[in-house]
Amino acid sequence: MPLRADPDVVAALRAQLPEDLAHLPLTSAAEYRQEAWKAWTVRPPANGAYYPALGLRGAAAMATGFMTLGGLWMVIAGPSSSAGALEIILTLSIFGSVTVLLAWSKGKSNRKARRLQERNTVLSDVSAQIDHEVEQGRIPLKPAGWEGKIFPPL
């Protein structure tokens, strides 16, 4: 008789998964791993030329921010000229707006990356617990009749 998954163990594992991962099968390690690898997210690696947490939007926000601050300094410390005041105010408003939009966009992107990393952590933690339950004999490694590949743990 093939080993069946312990319903209490499956319920405890299911309670750890967020709603967007609730569809993952938890009745065998092979089924979980196959679907969990599909849900796994790989971030671009950081290197000397590109750091994902800063990125191009972050660098552009810094550049426009410095230009805005430099322009403000010129307005405050420089000689006053009413002829160019409108152009300076308009230019500073544009640079300031671009800085805020770029910083907001990069912040939103970083929050999404953190959520995906947290999701990967949950997938990995549940995978380790499933492996432990397989060793204890409470969940089968693969279901009866499984002919597919058994993926490595996350």
N, C-alpha and C positions, 0 to 999 in steps of 0.2 A: 504494500500500500504506500503510495507516494506521500511525502511529508506535506502537510498543509500549514499555511501560515496561521499563527496564533492570533485570533481576532483582537485580543487585548493589546498585543504588541503593535498590530497594524493601526489600531485606534490611537495609541500613544504617539506613533510616528506621524500619523495624519494630523494630529493636533499641532505639531511643530511646523507644518507647511503653511505658508501664506495662501490666500485665496487663489492667486494666479497660478499656483503650483499644485492646487488640490486635485487636479486631474491625474497626477503621476501615480502609476500603479505601485503598491507597496506589498504585494503578496509574494514577490520573489525578488532576489537581488538582480537577476538578469533583466527582468522587465523594468525595474526602477532605473538601473544604469542606462539602459537603452534610451528611455525617455528623458532622463535627467541630462544626458549628454546633449540632447537636442535643445534643452532649455538653458544650457550653460552659455555664458557670455564671455568672450575673450576681448579684453581691452588692448589697445595698441601699446606696445612697450615704450617706456621712456628711454630716450637716448640723449646724447649731447646736443643734437640739433633740434630736438622737439621733445618738450615735456608736456604730456597731455593735460595736466592740471592747469597749466598756463595757456598753452596753445596760441594760435595765431590771433584769435579774438582777444585774448588777454594781453598779448603784446601790442595789438592795435589800440586797445583801451588805454594802456599805459602811455603810448605815444601821443594819442589825442589828449589825454589828461595832462601830460607835461606841456603840450602846446597851449592848452587852455590856461594852465597856471602861469606859463610864461607871458601869455597875452594879458592876463590880469595884472601881473607884476608891471608890465609895460604901461598899462593904463594908470595904475596907482602911482608908480615911481617916475614915470616919464613925463615930459612936458605935455600940457593939455593942448589939444588941437580940436576945436569943434568941427572942423571940416571932415575929419576922418572918424569922428566918434560913432556915427551910425554904422559905418562899415566894420569898425572894431567890435562894437556890441553885437552885430549880426554874426560876424565870424566867431566870436567867443561863444555865442549861443549855439551855433551849429556844432562847434568842437565839443562843447559841454554836453549837448544832446547825444552826439555820437559816442562820447565816452560813457555816458550812463547806459545807453542801449547795448553797447558792446560788453560792458561789465555785467549787466543783467543777463544777457544771453549766455555769457561764459559761466556765470553762477548757476544758471538753470542747467546747463550742460554738466557741470560738476556735481550738482545734486543728483542728476540722473545716473551718472557714473557711480556715485556712492550707493544708490539704491541697487544697481545691478551687482555691485560688489557684495552688498549685504545678501542679495538673493543667491549669489554663488556660494557664499559662506553657509547659508541654510542648506543648499543642495549638498555641499560637501559634508556638513555635520550629519545630515540624515543618512548619507551614504555610509559614513563611518559607523553609525548606529545599526544600520541594516547589516553591514559586514559582521558586527559583533553578534547580532541576533542569529545570523547564519552559523557562526561558530558555536553558539549555544544550542542550535538545533530548533529554534522557534520559527524560523523563516527558511524556506528552501532556497538554494542557490539559483535554481532554474525550475520552472514549472514542468509538470509531466508533459512529454511530447515536444519540448523546446528544441528546435533545431537551429535556431539563430546563433549569431555570435554573442559571446558573453563579453561585454565591454569591461575595461578596467575600472576600479573604483575612482570616484571623483576626488 
